[in-house]
């Protein structure tokens, strides 16, 4: 082990220095372990050791099959009447990529969701689920709950736009505001942990919001499942 210390320490210090000097920006992908092994002329286990130290210091994140990335800076989630997560992040220069995870029409929703929608517990709800990658890192899952009676086939519009505001605009809802936000911390489900690439024991933040139009009619309930180590709430 002592023989490889100089090798992994050299790689670790080089990458750490480039991150601290902003030569490697937030979300930047690092060369692969095999590339670094060849570049430095060291065994791959020396590169893995360097990556382990960088992860311990929360400088990088890595995912099997996707590689290693410079860790994104904390996300400030400001809760106010105009909260729109993706739009807010793009306005401050963060790169946001959205993927559809599932579109589930006519579903039974949790009681709290139906109550926030102003629906009966017997009503079926349309659910759209998306994952947001921020600066290359899977950061949050967004679930959008709609009344199919108010917005028939809205999931088709959500599939095309990957945006709840744009999907709602097809029904004449041009603007809306956040009327209520409920926040809690809990452990992720196995599905959530897998999608966010976190341990099942790592807490997540859950934010449920009720959005209303100018006449205070509920247009959607949104549920944000975010990595607790990334997201900071601003109220």
N, C-alpha and C positions, 0 to 999 in steps of 0.2 A: 504493500500500500504506500509506503514512504517513497518508493521509486516513481510512482505516478503522480505524487502530489505536485511537483513542479509543472507537469503537463496540464493537469486540470485547472490548477491555479492560474496559469497563464491565460487559458481560454476564458475562465471566469472573469479575471480582471480586465481582459480586453473588452469583452461584451459589456460588462458592468460600466466600464469607463465610457464606451460609446453611447450607452443609454443615458448616463448622467450628463454627458455633453450634448445630448439631443441629436447625435449623429444617427441614432436609431430611434425613430419616432414611435409614438404610441400606436400599437396595432401592427407594426412592421414585422413581417415574417423573417425569422432567422434562417440562415443556411441549415440544411439538414445535418444530422449527426455524421453521416458518411462524408458529406462535403467538408465539414469542419475537421473530421479525422484526417482526411487527405491534405487539407490546407495546412494543418499544424504538424502533420507527420506523427500522429499519436494514435493509440488504439481507441476504438469507439467507446469503451467503458470510461476512458478519461473524459470524453465529451459528455457522456451521461452524468458523470460526477459534477462537472461544471454546471450542467443544466439543473441538476438537483439543488445546488447551492443558489442559483439564480431564482429558482421557484421558491425556495425557503425564504428568500429576501423579498418575495413578491415583486420581482422585476420582470418575470416572464410567466406565461401560461403555455401549456402544451397539451395536445390532444393526439391520441393514437390515430394515425392515418391522415392527420391534418398538419402536423408539424408544430413548431414553437413560435410564439409571437411575443413581442414586447407588450407587457401588460398595459391595458388601457388605464387612463386616469379615472378616478372616481366619477360617477355620473351624478349630477345634481338633479334630482327630480323635484321640481317646484310644484307644489299643490296650490292651485288657484282656480278661478272660474274659467280660465282659458287653457288649462292643461291639455296639451297634445304632445305626447312623448316624442314621437319620431320627428315632428316638425320642430320642436324645441331643440333637439339635439343637432339637427342639421343647421339651425341658425347659429349655433356656436362652433360650427366647423367639424363636428364629429361625423364619421362615415357610418351610415346606417344601411344595412342590407336586411330585407324582410323576406321570409319564406313562409309559405302556407304549410301548416302542419296538418290541419284537418278542417273540413267544412261539414257540419252535422245538422241537417234540417230536422225539425220536429222532434226535439229532444226534451226529456224531463230535466228540468234544471233544479239546482239546490233551492231550498225554500227561501233562503235569504235573497237569492237572485230574483226569483219571481216576485217577492215582496218589493224589492227595489224597482222592478219594472212596472209595478202596479198591476200585475197579472194574478190570475187564480193559480193555485198550486196544481190544478188540473190542466192548465194551458201548456201547450207544447211551444218550445222556444227554438229559434235558429241560433246556432253557435258557430262562430268562426274562430279558429285558433291559429296563431302565427308566432314565429320565433324571430326575435330581433338580434342580429349580429351587429355589435357596435365596435368599430375599429378592428374588425376581424374576430371578435370574441363573442360567443353566444352569451347574451347578457340577460335577456328577459323573454318570457312567454306572455303574449297578449291574447286574452280571450274576449270576444265581443258577443254579447247576447242581445238579440233583436226579437221583437214581436212579429211573427210572419203575417199576422192580421194587418198590422200597420204597414209593413214593408215586405210585400210578397216577392220572393225570389231575390232577396237582397244578397244572399250568399254568392249568386252569380256575379253580381257587381263587385263583391269583395274579392272574388277570385281574379277578376280582371285588373283591379286597381291596387290590391294589397293595402288598402287604406280605408278605414271606417268613414272618415269625413267625405272622401270621394264617393264611396258607396251610398252614403246617405244623401249626397247632393243629387243623386238620380231621382230622389223622391221629393225634391224641393226643400230639403233641409240644408240650407246654405250655411247656417251658423248655429252653434249651440254652446251651452256653458256647463261647467261642472257644478252640480247642485249639492253633491255630497261625496265624501271620500271616507272609506273605512279602511283602517290599516291594522294589520296584525303580522306577527312573526310566527313562523311554524316550520316544521321540517318538510322537505319536499316529498312528493310521491316518487315512486321509482321512475315513472315516466318523466317527471320534471327534472329529477336528478340526472337522468341520462341525457336529456336535451340540453341542459345547462352545463353538462360535464362537471358536476360537483359530486361530492360524497353524500350519501343519504343522510349522514349526520350533520351536514352543514345547513344552518338555518337559511330560509329565504324570507323575503318580504312579500306579503300579499296586499295589494291595494285594490279595493273594489270601489268603482266610481259610478255615480248615477248622473247621466248627462240629459239635459232638458233643452227644449227649444225656447223661442222668445215668449211663448204662451205657457211655459212651465209644463209642457207635455213631455213625458219621458221618451227619448229617442233610442237610447241604448244603455245597457249596463256594461261597463268594461272592467276586466279583471287583469291586473298586472302581477305576474309572478317573477320576481327579480332576485338576482344574486345579492345576498345580504352583504357580501364583501365588496361589492361594486357600487351599490346605490346608496346615496345619501339624500334624505328627505329635507326639503326646505319648505317651511310652512309660513 
